[in-house]
Amino acid sequence: MKTIFRIFALGALAAASVSCIDLTSPTKSSFDESVVFANYDLAENSIYGVYTAFGTQNGHRGRYLCYYGINTDIEAYTSTTAGVKLDIAAYDCTPGNAQLSIEKGPFASLYEGIERVNLCIQGLRTYGNVNADENMRYLLGEALVLRAVLYADLLKAYGEVPARFEPVSADKIYLNKSDKDIIYKQLLGDIEEAIPYLPWPNGNAATQSTGRISKAFAEGLYARLALAASGSSWRPDEGQVGTGNPGSKRETNDPALKANVLYPKALEYLRDCIKNSGLKLVDFEKLWQDFNNMDMTAGGEVLFAYPFADGRGRWNYTFAVANTTRTKWIGTADKRGGDAGPLPTVYYMYDEGDVRRDISCVPFHWERGLDGVDREVLNGGSTWYFGKYRFEWMTKVPYTGGNDDGIKPIYMRYADVLLMAAEIAANLGYLPEAKGYLKQVRERAFPNDIAVADAYVDALGEGDFFDAIVKERALEFVGEMLRKGDLIRWGILKEKLDEAKADLAALGEKSGKYAGIPDYVYYTYAADDCTIRWYGLNKGESDPPADWEIYTNSEGEASKYYSVSGLEKKAATLYKDEVNPEQHMWWPISTFDLTNAVGYIVNDYGY
């Protein structure tokens, strides 16, 4: 008799992985599936088993979240030194890349979660009495949406992947890749089924946490997947998925996934979320302070966050403002944070009154001086960090400097709901409605000058509203790794990467829109002797305050802040000249996973 033990024993089976487990023989276990999925507490524990897939050593915890989403026109790795990490970012990843071609890497770990959730869905449908028990219906809805999250992460990293919506069986251990249209239609249908089963945030005990699935998140996820499914991407030729076909950039040919079909439904879900969820935008700085303090309370701005344990995950470890020495924020002498950051040009995309600018983009790191004082120290102009992520804001659960920090990366927040609604409403011809959603985001960005925020939106017409959305999503979500997916679905990935390269060159030359930015930057410290103040990054700042220090290079000499050669290196590593970033917008399935697939899977896209 099949038992719930299979959730864990077969969890390691990726869609094309090999296993020595005999799938046809009974497994000893004290809990039969008919018992587990008829009992809420036991069934809920099985759902918890799905969530653990996000914390696997070489999956989301140490590989996927550390590498996915970089490079774009707003985000890039800090280092410009050649290596396997930069290969991933610069669209030159190979199947044998040593960071991804490893046991239980991102591909296999995601399918481990899918196997577990497939078993949960099957068990709940069979034994959960979901028609009569609203609590069991919630678990079924949660499982369906969790499966959509797992597949969405696969699709945005790998493009076409195997479609497995039933537990592994003896006759279906191995599967070839499927056209992603098949997967998108399944996921969208699953979410539609799940939405009526799910309460709003704080609607039951589970949804008091942003680490569990709510109706608000399901509605937002439907819209995100609808935008991706109907948008552009690099695809194998029709009927050639999984044959090694190099493909081309195009939209789907499936009429069921066209924008005119999906957008009206997505907008209705977003309207429902905006009107009835109780969610709201919060003060921008408080949002990120709460994030760094691992606040998982539902009902604010966050719809869903990866629910890592407090001692798991490498988000701040990878992306926080760098601490280059031992400081009071980190208990190690090894550098922590700062592996990636915003391009220096992003700082100049913001208006000076936008409160998001100095939180999202910071030009300093932390280090301990010879006098024992921990201070913010100015970086060179090529190196900026994501100020949303800061060890010094981790005060409730301080970080001690180990390999895991416990930060729960945000998957979706309410600002995304508003901006997706604005984009879709404008596309459908509801421009006044779209402007109303955009105004909410802009007004939060300009709390001291709401009239300026409103005037900007009011001046937008049908011809320039889309461009405004493209820019606003950059300003709002820098460092949150949504940009790559946005650029792909809009069909402008290479266009925007090339634009970023040109902007970096112009910044170095102080030409075009960067004309008037001073050559030199000056700094001083606030009364606490650790918080840095700077002058000279903005146009017109050419008369430095008396007694402020001038930025110096590593040899202690006064130096122009933006190095032409440094910005050239940054531009050159956004993508390598010999590769097409659009053809290689997806990671290849790794050699390790291909070997385990015993010939059932091959890479497309010219890999």
N, C-alpha and C positions, 0 to 999 in steps of 0.2 A: 504494500500500500504506500502511495506517495505521502510524504510528510513535509512539514514546514522546514525541516532540516535542510531541504534542498535550497532554500533561500540563501543559505550560507555556503553550503557545499558546492553549489553550482554558480554562486555569485562570480567566481573567477572566470567563468566561461564567457569570453567575449564572443561577438557574433560569429567570429571565424576562428576562435581559439580551440585548441585540442585539449581534451581532458581524459584522464584514465578512469573516471567514474562510470560505473555501469548504470546507465540511465533507466534500464528496464527492471532492475532488481530492487527489492524493498530495502529501505534504509531504517535502521533502528533509531527510534526517537520516542520520547515520552509524550510528544504532542503531535497528533495527527492534524492535517489541514482542516478537516471538518470540525475539529475542536477549536483550533486557533482562530479561524476566521468567523466563527460563530460567537466569539467572545471579544468584546470591545477592547479590553486592556491588552489581550494577547495580540489582536490584530493591529492595534496601535504600535505595539513593540515591533511588529514586523515592518510597519512603515518607517519606524526609526532606523531599521536596518538598511532601508534605501538611502536615507540621508547620510549614512556613514560612508557611502561611495564617494562623496565629495571630499572626504578627508584622507583618502588613500595616499600613501607616501609619494608616489610618482604620478598621481593624477592631478586633481584640482589643487591639492595642497602645495605640491612642490614643482609642478610643471605647467599645467594648463593656465592657471590664473597668473603665474609669474611671466608667461610669454605671450598669451593671446592679446591681440589688440594693438600691438606695437609693430611697426611704425605707421604713423598717419601724418596728416598735415598739421597736427597739433601735439603729438606725443612721439617720443623717440627714446631709445636707449641712451644713457649718458655716455657710456664708453664708445669710442669710435675705433677701438682695436679689433682687428679681424679675429673671428672665432666662431664656434658653433652657435653661441647665443645670438650673436649679431647676424649670423646666417638666417636664423629663424625670423628675426625682425625685418631683415632687408630683402625678404621675398626670394631667398636663395637656399631655402631649406631642402635637404635631400632626404630620401627615405632612411639613409643610414645616420642621420644626425644624432650625435651621442647623447643629446639632452632628451630626445623624444623616442629613440629606438632602444627602449629599455623594458624590462619586465614590468607588467602592470602599469604601463605608461598611460597617458591621457585617453587614448582610444580604447584600450582594454578596460580601464577603470570606469569609463562611462558605460560600457556595455555590461560591466558587473552590476552597476546600478540599475540598468534596464532589465537585466534578468531578474533581479530582486523585485522590481516593481511589477513586472509581468506576472510573477508568481502571486503577488499581493492582489492584483486586479482579478486574476483568475479565481483566487480563493474567495475574495469578497463577493464576486458575482455568483459564485456557486453556493457559498455557505453563509454569507453575511446578512441575509434577510434584508437587503437594502431597500426593498419596496416598503417595508413597514417600520424600519428603524432609522431615524434621521441621523443618529450618531454614526451608524455604519455607512450611511449614504455619504456623510462627510468624509470618512476615510476613503471611500471609493473615489469621490471627487478629488481628494488630495492626491491619491495615487495617480489618477489620470493626468493631473496637471504636473505632478512631479516627473512623469514620463515625458511630458512635453518639454520640461526644462532640460532634462538630460539629452533629449534628441536635438533641441535647439542649440545646445552647446556643441554637440557633434557637428551639426550642419554648418554652423558659423565658422568652425575650425577646419573641417575636412571636406565640405561640399557634399558630394554624393557618398552615401554610406549604406551598409546593409539595413534593410527594414525588418526588424524583428519585433512583432507585437504579441507574440505568444511565448511562453516559456520554452527553453531548449528541449527538444525531444530527440530520441535516438535517430530519427530519420531526417532531422533538421539541425544538426550540429553546425554545419557550415552553410553560409549564404554568401552569394556575390552581392555587390553593391546594387542599390536600386535608384531609379530616378528620384530625385528629391521631391518631385511633385507628389509622388505616392505618399511620402512621409508627411509632407505638409498637410495634405488632405486628411490624413488620419489624425494628426495632432489637432488641427482646427476642429474636426468633428468631436474629438475627445474633450476639448475644452468646452465646446458648446454643451455637451452632455453634463460636464462637471459643474458648470456655473450654477444651475439651480440647486445643486447639492450643498453649496458652500455658503457660509455666512459672511457678513461683512467683518472687517477687523473688529475685534472685541465682541463678536457675536456668539462665540462659545469659548470654552476654556482654552482650546488649542490656538485660536486666532487672536489671543491676547499677545502673542509673540510674532514678530516679523520673520521668524524662522519657520513658521508654518504657513500653509496655503489658505488664502482667503478669497472671497468672491472678487474683491477689488483687484488682487493680483491676477487672477484668472482672466478677468476682462482686459486688463492691460496687456497680458501676455498674448491674448488673441490678437489684439491690434498689432503688437510687435511682429508676430509671425505672419499676419496678413500683409504687412508692409514688405517683409522679406520675401514671402512667397510670390508676390506679384511684381517684385522689383527685378532689377538686373543682376546678373552674376555670370561668372564663367562656367559654362556647362559643356559636357560632351555633346556631340551631335545627336539628334533625335534617334533613339533606339540603340545608341552606342555606349551607354553607361557600363562601366566595368570591363571594357575591351581594350583599354589603353589609348582611347581616342583623345587627341589633343584638345578638341573642343573650340569654343569661341564665346565671346561675351554676347549674351542675349537674354531676353525675358522668356518666361514660360510660354509654351504653346497650348497649355491646358486652359480651356475657357472657364473652368470652375475656379481658377486661381487668378483670373484677371482682376485688375483694380476695380473695374466697374461692378464686379460681383462681390468682392471682399470688403471694399471700403465702406459701403453703406452699413453693413453689419458691424464692422469694427467701430464705426463712429457711434452707433447706438450703444454699444458696450461702454465706450469711453464716456459718453454722456451720462449713462447710468452711474458709472463710477464717480464722476465729478459731482453729480447731484445727490447721490444717496450713500456714498461710502463713509462720509464723515472725515475723510482725509483732508489735509491742508498743507500748504507751504509753511515752513517755519523760518525763523531768522537763519540766514545762511551760515554764519559762523557757528551758531549753536548746533545746527545740523551736523557739522563736522566735528565739533567737540563731543557731541553725543555719540557719533560714530566711533571715534577713537576711544570712548569709554564703554564701547560694546553695549550700548543701550538698544535692546531688542523690543522695546515696548511698542505695541501696535497703536495705530490711530493718529500718528503724526504724518511725516512725509514718506517714510520708507514703506514700500509695499511688501518687499521680500528681500531677505539677505541670506547668503549661504550660512547655515547655522553651525559653524565650526565650534568645537569645544574651546574653552578659554585657553587651553594649552596647545592649540593646533592652528595650522595655517601660516602662510608667509607673506601676508599682504603688506603690512608696514615694514617688515623685515626686508621687503623688496622695494617698495615704492615710497616710504616715508621720507621726509626731509632728512638728509644724511646726518648721522653722528659719526664723525671720522675718528674720534678717540673715545675713550671711556668718559662718560658724562654722568650726571645724576639721573639722566633719563634711561641710560642703558648700562647694564652691569658687565660690560666687556670692553676690552681695548680694541676689539675688531670693529671695523666699519660696519654699520647697519643702516639700511635704507639707501635711497639715492641711486638705485640701478637704472631708473628711467625718470623722465620729467617732461614738462612742456617744452616745446621749441621756444627759443627766446623771442621769436616773432609773435607768439601768442599774447604776450604781455601787451603788445601794441594793438591787438584786435579789440581790446576793451576800451570803452570811454573811461576817462579818469575818475568819474563819479560812480563807477560800477563797483559795488562792494565785493563782487566775486573775484575781481582781479588779484588783489593782494592776498586773498585766501588761496586761490587756485595756483598762482605762479609766484614762487619765492626765489630770490637769487642768493640765498645763503645756506650754510650748513652749520652744524653745531660742533664745537671742539673745546677741549679744556686747555686754557692757557697755562703758561709757566707759573702764573700766580695762583693756580688752582681754581680759577673762576671759569665756569662754563658759559661760553658766549656764542652768539650768532656771528658767523664770519662770512664776509662777502665772497662768493664764487667768482670765477671768470665768466665773461659774458656768454660763453657757449653752454654753460651748465646751469640749468634752472631745475627746481624740484616742485613736486606737487604739494602745495601747502595744505591741502585737505587732509593729508596724512602726516601726523606728527606724534613722535614718542612723548613729547612734553605734554600732550593732551591726554595721554593714557594715565590718568591719575587714580581712577577707581580700581583698575586692575593694572598696576604698573608692569611694564615690560622689563625683564631681567637680563635680556641680551642673548637668550638662547636662539635655537633655529626656528622656533615657532612663537608667534605673538598672540594668537587667539582672536585677532581682528576678524569680524564677520563682513566680508565684502558685500556691498549693496548690489543687488541684481536689478532692482527697479525702484524708482521713487516717483512721487506724485508730479514733479516737474516734467518727467517723461510722459506721463499721461496727458498733461496739458499740451505739451508740444506735439505729441502724436495727434491729438485731437485737432490742434491748429492746422497741422499739415494736411490731414485728411479732409477736414471741413473746407479748407481753401480749395483743395483739389476737386471737391464735389460742388463747388460754386457757392458755398456759404461763407463768403469773406467776412462779413460783420461778426459772425459767430467765431470764426478763426481768430480774428483780431482780439476778441474778448479773452480767449485762452492765452494768446501770446502776451497780452497786457499783464496778466497775473504774474507771469514769470519775470517780465521786465520791471514791474513795480516792486517786486521783492528785491531785484538787483539794484534799484535806485530808491531806497526807502526815504532818503532825504530830499528827493526831487521827483516825486511821482509824476508831476506835470510833464517833465522832460521825457520820462518813460512813455507816457501816453501819447505825447506828440509824435514821437518816433513811430509808434505803431499806427497812429491815425494817418500818417503820411504815406504809408505803404499802399500800393495798388496791386492789382492782380498780376501785373508783370514782374514785380520785384518781391512779392511775398515769399515765394519759394526760396529765393536767395537769402532772404532774412531768416528763414527757418534753418537753412544750412549753416548760417553764421551763428544763430542763437544756440543751436545744439552744440556747436563747438565751445562757445563761451560757458554754457551751463554744465557740460559733462566732461570737460577736460580732465584726463586722468582716470576716468571711470570705464574706459575701454569699450565704449559704445561707438566710437567714431568710425572704426574700421568697417563695422557692419553697415553703418549709415552710408558711407562712401560707396561701398559695394552695391547696395540696393539702388542707390541713385545713379549708378553707372559712371561715377566720376572719380574713382580711386586714383588712377594714374594722373588725371588732370589736376587733382588737388595736391598730389605729391610733387608734381612738377612745379606747381604754383608755389609750394612751400620752399622748394629748392631755389627758385628765383627770388623769393622774399628774403631768404637767408643771405643771398649774395647782395641784394639791395641794402640790407641792414648793415652789412660789413662796409659797404661803400657810402652809406648814409645818403642814398639816392632815392628818388621817387617818394613814396609815402613815408619814408624814414628820414628824409631830409630835415635837418633842424634838430636832430637828436645829438646832444653833446658828445664829444669824444671821451671825456673824462668823467668819472663817477667819484663822488666824495661820500664819506660816511662818518658817523659818530655813534655814540651809545646813549641810550636813555638813562634816567636816574638810577635804574637797577643795575647798570654796568654790564648788562648781558643782551639786551634787546637792541638790535642795530637799527639805525636810521640811515637812509641814503638820499643822495641828491645827484641828479644828472642823468637819470634814466628817461625823463620826459622832455619833450621838445620845450625849448625856451629856458631850460635850467642851466644857464651858463654863468651864473654869478654865485659861486658857492658860499655858504655861510663861513664866517671867520672861524679858524681853528679846527675845521673839519679835516679829517685825514683823506688823502687822495688814494684811490685804488692803486695798488702796486702789483707787479708780477712776482713770480716765484723768487726772483733775485732781489726783490725789494726796491725795484725801480718804478717810478711813476709810469703808468702804461695806459694806452687807450683801452677802454673797457671791452669793446667788441673787436676781437682779433679776426681779421679777414681770413687767415689760414684756418683758424679754429672753426669758423662758420662754414668754410668750404668743406672741411672734413665732415662736419655734421650733415651738410647737404648730400655729400657723396654717399653717406651710409644710410640714407632714407630708403633707397633701393639701389642695387648694383646696376651699372650701366648695361651689363650683358644679359640681364634678365628682364622679362616683362612682368611687372608687379600684378597686372590683372590676370594673366594666365596662371600665375602662382599666388593668387590671393588665398588659396587654400593650402593647408599643410598637406604633404603627402602622408599616406598611411605608412608607418615605419616598417623598416626591414624586419624587425622583431615580430610585428603583428602579421606581416605578409608571410613570414616563415610558418607561423602558427596556423595560417589559413590554408596551408598545403595546396596552394594553387587556385583556391576559390576566389581570391581577390587580387586584382592588379590595380596599379595607379593609373588614373587618367591624367589629363591636363599637361601632357608632355613630360612628366617626370620619368 
